[in-house]
Amino acid sequence: MPLAPVQGTTPRVALVHDFLLDLRGAERVFLAMCDLWPEADIYTAVYDADGTEGRFEGRSVHTSFLQRLRPTARTFRGLLPLYPAAIESFDLSAYDLVVSSSSAWAHAVICDVDTVHVSYCHNPFRYAWNDRDRTLAQRFDPVSRAALRHLFRRWRQWDWIAAQRVDRYLANSRATQRRIHSYFGRDSTVVYPPVDTDRFAPVDQPGESYLVLSELMRHKRIDIAVEAFNKLRLPLTVAGDGPEARRLRRMAGPTIKFTGRVSDEEAARLFATCRALVVPSVEEFGIVAVEAQAAGRPVLAVQAGGTCETVIDGVTGQFWSGDADSLADAVVSFDPDSIDPAECVRNAEQFARASFAEALPREVAEALADARQADGIGRRTARVSARPRLGLGRRLG
């Protein structure tokens, strides 16, 4: 859907993403956004062409002052306190439309008062909001825990203020939609992420190994899957890499195999040949669950978050809740052979790339139309009143 012209001209568009250092789910969504606006400039705090497999080559990519430090996917988290300043440093005054893709700070870009800002939210910054207590509990040193608690308090203040500057929020799921409303006091519309379902196809003879495909982060709860399959002594393949890799390998018994990060082609093969995909974490949407179904395989997912919107209990998979024992019980009681691969594929198709390519431009066009129809006074007043930076605004614990 082409965007309607603003005052007789094509809107000048900027696309903003938190960081472009590797290719996770959020980066794949951003790639789909880039396809929708092929002439748009890209802004991101830090960028690694190699880590993103050259997918953004040929685009105009603008980075912040943090780029001089050359962070990678392994080291960028150490710069956490600097990202708010980095994202606010961009000069976006030349653009009519800004579309941000945010799971942390991209939604906080400062736009001109006449610029329309639509933010696609993957999740409000996890560590400062819905995962704050668990993150703090992992800090055993009271000094560092107190420092981190102070940082998160300031971040929440800054984040809430930034959220008031956005013209329209889009959420990747109803779970994220609820968080946007709870944390920011903002309404949003759900636009499900694009999944390249054409990359996947069922095979006649799946294998015997269950599959976890994920970034190996603590909040992904891969240790629960490792513990459950150690207990069951059933084969489990863990595909992915991250800070938890070493700890998880030490935990794993002889039936658990680690592949490290895999290519798209290998991921498609692993999905098609697994007995079932295991999703032990609470996902805001959970693209891998849809990808597994597109390959005709069922999903064993924790009953929370976005997988409740993408998996049909008893039809394309089974839900479970709780700890490793609950997962083990679910594996024993679930028969993947009872699931029709065609039902899995059919369910996955509703999240295909074409749906996103229609919904996102439509929502953006509506935001532009609303801005043109309004006299602008309310929007300008809100922007100016929300302009204070870190540490000002509503007190948040």
C-alpha positions, 0 to 999 in steps of 0.5 A, spaced: 500 500 500 503 506 497 503 512 502 499 518 500 503 524 499 504 529 504 502 536 501 503 533 494 510 530 495 512 523 497 513 523 505 521 523 506 522 517 511 527 514 516 527 507 519 530 506 526 532 500 529 535 499 536 542 496 534 544 492 527 549 487 530 546 480 528 540 477 525 535 475 531 527 476 530 527 483 531 532 484 525 528 480 521 522 484 522 526 490 521 528 487 514 521 487 512 520 494 514 526 496 509 523 492 504 517 496 504 520 503 504 526 501 499 528 509 499 528 510 506 534 512 510 536 507 516 538 510 523 541 505 529 545 506 535 550 501 532 551 497 526 555 491 524 555 489 517 558 482 518 554 480 524 548 482 519 550 478 514 550 484 509 543 484 509 543 492 509 548 493 504 546 498 499 542 502 504 544 509 507 545 507 514 546 512 520 549 510 526 551 514 533 557 516 536 557 509 539 559 506 533 566 509 534 567 503 539 565 498 534 561 494 539 559 487 537 553 482 539 557 480 544 560 486 547 554 491 546 551 490 552 556 493 556 554 500 553 547 500 556 547 506 560 549 510 553 544 508 549 539 513 551 543 519 549 545 515 543 538 514 540 536 522 542 543 524 538 540 523 531 537 529 527 531 527 524 528 534 522 529 532 515 523 527 515 516 527 514 515 520 517 519 516 522 518 508 523 521 505 529 522 498 530 523 498 538 525 493 543 529 497 547 530 505 546 529 506 538 522 509 540 525 514 544 528 518 537 526 525 538 522 528 532 521 534 529 514 537 531 511 536 524 514 529 523 509 523 524 512 517 528 510 510 528 513 505 533 513 498 532 514 495 539 517 488 540 517 489 547 518 495 552 525 494 554 525 488 558 530 489 563 527 495 566 520 493 566 517 486 566 524 482 567 527 487 572 526 483 578 529 477 576 535 481 573 536 484 580 535 478 583 541 475 579 546 480 582 549 477 588 553 483 590 549 489 593 553 494 591 552 493 583 545 491 585 543 498 588 547 501 582 543 497 577 536 498 581 538 506 580 539 505 573 533 502 571 529 507 575 532 512 571 531 508 565 523 507 566 523 515 567 526 516 561 522 511 557 515 513 559 517 520 557 519 518 551 513 514 549 509 520 550 512 523 544 510 517 539 504 518 535 502 511 534 504 505 537 503 498 533 504 492 538 507 485 535 502 481 539 496 482 544 501 481 550 506 486 548 499 491 547 498 490 554 505 492 556 505 498 552 498 500 556 501 498 563 507 501 562 506 507 558 499 508 558 498 508 551 494 505 546 496 500 540 494 496 534 496 489 534 500 488 527 503 481 527 510 480 525 512 477 518 514 470 518 518 467 511 513 461 511 515 460 504 522 458 507 519 452 510 516 445 508 514 439 511 518 432 510 515 425 510 520 422 515 521 427 521 527 425 526 527 423 533 530 429 536 526 435 539 529 442 538 530 448 541 532 454 537 533 460 540 539 466 542 542 463 549 540 468 554 538 467 561 531 470 560 530 464 554 530 459 560 533 454 556 536 451 562 529 448 563 529 444 557 536 442 558 534 439 565 527 436 563 531 432 557 536 430 562 531 427 566 527 424 560 534 422 557 531 423 550 534 427 544 534 434 544 538 439 539 539 446 542 541 451 536 543 458 537 549 462 541 549 467 546 552 468 553 549 462 556 552 457 552 557 455 556 553 454 562 548 450 558 553 445 555 556 444 562 549 442 565 547 438 559 547 430 559 549 425 553 542 426 549 543 433 548 546 436 542 549 443 541 549 446 534 551 453 535 548 458 531 546 456 524 544 458 517 537 459 515 538 453 511 540 449 516 534 452 521 529 450 516 532 443 516 532 442 523 525 445 524 522 440 518 526 434 521 525 435 529 520 431 533 517 438 536 519 445 537 520 446 545 519 454 547 521 454 554 520 462 555 515 467 555 515 470 548 512 477 546 511 473 539 515 468 538 517 467 530 520 460 531 514 457 533 510 460 527 516 457 523 516 450 526 509 450 524 510 452 517 515 446 517 509 442 519 512 440 526 508 441 532 510 446 538 511 445 546 510 452 548 509 455 555 502 457 556 504 465 556 505 471 552 505 471 544 505 463 543 498 463 546 496 467 539 500 463 535 499 455 537 493 452 537 493 447 543 491 440 541 491 442 534 498 445 532 501 443 539 501 443 546 501 448 552 505 447 559 506 451 565 511 451 570 518 448 571 522 443 568 518 437 571 512 440 568 515 440 561 518 433 562 510 431 564 508 435 557 513 431 553 511 424 556 504 426 555 504 429 548 504 425 541 507 429 536 504 424 531 497 425 533 498 432 530 496 433 522 502 437 519 497 440 514 494 444 520 500 446 522 502 449 516 495 452 515 495 456 522 502 459 520 500 462 514 496 467 517 502 470 519 506 470 513 510 476 510 504 478 505 499 480 511 505 484 515 506 488 508 499 490 508 497 491 515 504 496 517 503 501 511 496 501 512 497 503 519 502 508 517 498 511 512 492 512 517 497 515 522 499 520 516 492 522 515 490 523 522 496 528 522 493 532 516 486 532 519 488 534 526 490 542 527 496 539 530 495 543 536 494 537 541 500 533 538 505 539 538 503 541 545 504 533 547 511 533 544 513 539 547 511 537 554 514 531 553 521 533 551 525 533 558 530 528 558 533 523 563 531 523 570 525 528 569 517 526 569 513 522 572 516 518 578 517 511 577 519 505 581 
